[in-house]
Amino acid sequence: MLRWWAVGLAAVLVLGSADPAVAQKAAPKKTAEALPVNDKVLDFAKKKLGEQVGNGECWTLANDAVLAAGGQSSPSYTDSPATGDYVWGQLVYGVSAKGGKLTEDATAAKKAVAPGDVVQFRDTKFSGPRAGGGTYSMSAEHHTAVVAAVAPDGKTFQILHQNWNGKKTVAEATLATRDLKEGWVKVYRPQPR
């Protein structure tokens, strides 16, 4: 699944103009902010695809990835908004839903979600259309994942996670926040130790 994002970007670049000046303008802009912890978190999680990390709990994948990257893990922060709601660094994006109405978290930093960020879910219910037709639904009372890729809308993420649907090995999934019907999702930027 991770290849889909790369193929989509490559298709845009290949179909663009042959004029180097036009291609330079159309190329994605690099952010001024280097994210070395994020890069290492993502690298760790990708290398574990199909494997069980530690005890197979979702938290363990994120925790081990952040620590291996030289970042501060969730025990370094005060749980928020309640005990057991892990914090993984700087809040960069948050969205909640009640009765299907989405509300973005005004306290989140105004930064784009990036690969290597950590996602925390609480009491979530998602439902929406499937890309190939039909619909899907999923729920997570309490879950943690690592962002692997971000779609151009900035609110659809390819994630790596474990302990999902009875599987304790690292797997890929897509998270479309527009499909959130209940609960909340928060995305954190891991911080160096």
Summary of the structure (lengths in Angstrom):
residues: 193
radius of gyration: 17.0
end to end distance: 31.4
largest distance: 55.1
contacts: 579
relative contact order: 0.22
helix: 26%
strand: 36%
